[in-house]
Amino acid sequence: MATTLVRPRPTTPGTLRTAAAHKAPSLRHLGPNWYASVMGTAIIANAGATLPYQLPGQRVVCQIFWVLAATALTALLTARAGHWLHHRDQARAHLLDPAVAPFYGCLSMALLAVGGGALIVGKDLVGVPAAVAVDTVLFTAGTAIGLLAAVTVPYLMVVRHKVEAHQATPVWLLPVVAPMVSAALGPLLIPHLPAGQAREAMLLGCYAMFGLSLLATLLLLPLIFGRLIFHGPLPLALTPTLFLVLGPLGQSTTAVNSLADMAPRSMAGQYSGALSAFAVVYGVPVMGFALLWLALAGAMLLRAARDGMGFAMTWWALTFPVGTCVTGAAGLARHTGLTAFSWLAAALFLALLTAWLLAAANTLRGLWTGRLLAAPR
């Protein structure tokens, strides 16, 4: 009886990639930009709980949003782990794509926003010790990832990405803004640190990240505005990203006010008084520029809507940056006592809620139909 030998088919890298692409296909095009939805949800909890005006049941609503953000973060971390496991070629391609790589800053900010929310509202549900533990882990991880992204992404833009002046967009700000979020939320942990060196180190470390992010932002903003002046409006789908410029403005204002609150617990009296003054001297002019940019970005958004702008995940850019302006205005209201800043915070919070409802509803619809997870055209 003759025996027929079947020669095994050779396996090549191409066939391995093809086989991998068939595993968890819905995750193949799940990029780091999805973390923006976590940021946009968490900022409602954090901003709503710190508003100067508190309505009955408002804190409960904020707790619900924090739970939603924490749940979404857990789901996304799991899904992104599957993306790296089954679609490593696509993940590497994202890092080498100048339009996608900056979104790795969103991972840092999502971790930080949910961690900060644990101490702002989550402590009501899980208790203070658990909230401190959660924030410690997420703040540490988020800060490390943010600092890594702030170095790695600009490095890749210089040595690997092929970009031209007309490709500059506010998305470039994402990796360098992440350390500013650490600077704004780090003060929440200061009361839970031992008095003395630990508190002062945390305070000054946050100020160092404030400076790092601020100066890097000042380097990029002229490129972004110059692109608008010389090359005209952004493509319709990218128009909402104009609101990303509000992120470093509102977050830096939030940071200086939050750090000023904790300065008396961390440093000598002469410095704490100066830092409180700096919070107002810096925050008020920056908030003025933020309102100017908000008006410009709003006008461009209306123009894009008239021209037929459809939904894209860039709509989440309308949430977190506006939320940072809410917390920034609330901080200024706290330090100046001006009712005008309280009104501004409340008005911006209503705009934030509207933007979140639009983005969340369209995202759920896109997930239901599968359009948002399909290959880009």
ABEGO torsion letter per residue (X at the ends): XBBBBBBBBBBBAAAAAAAAAABGAAAAABBAAAAAAAAAAAAAAAAAAABABBBBGAAAAAAAAAAAAAAAAAAAAAAAAAAAAABAAAAAAAAABAAAAAAAAAAAAAAAAAAAAAAAAAAAAAEAAAAAAAAAAAAAAAAAAAAAAAAAAAAAAAAABBBBAAABBAAAAAAAAAAAAAAAAAAAAAAABBBEAAAAAAAAAAAAAAAAAAAAAAAAAAAAAAAAAAAEBBBAAAAAAAAAAAAAAAAAAAAAAAAAAAAAAABBAAAAAAAAAAAAAAAAAAAAAAAAAAAAAAAAAAAAAAAGBBBBAAAAAAAAAAAAAAAAAAAAAAAAGBAAAAAAAAAAAAAAAAAAAAAAAAAAAAAAAGAAABBBX
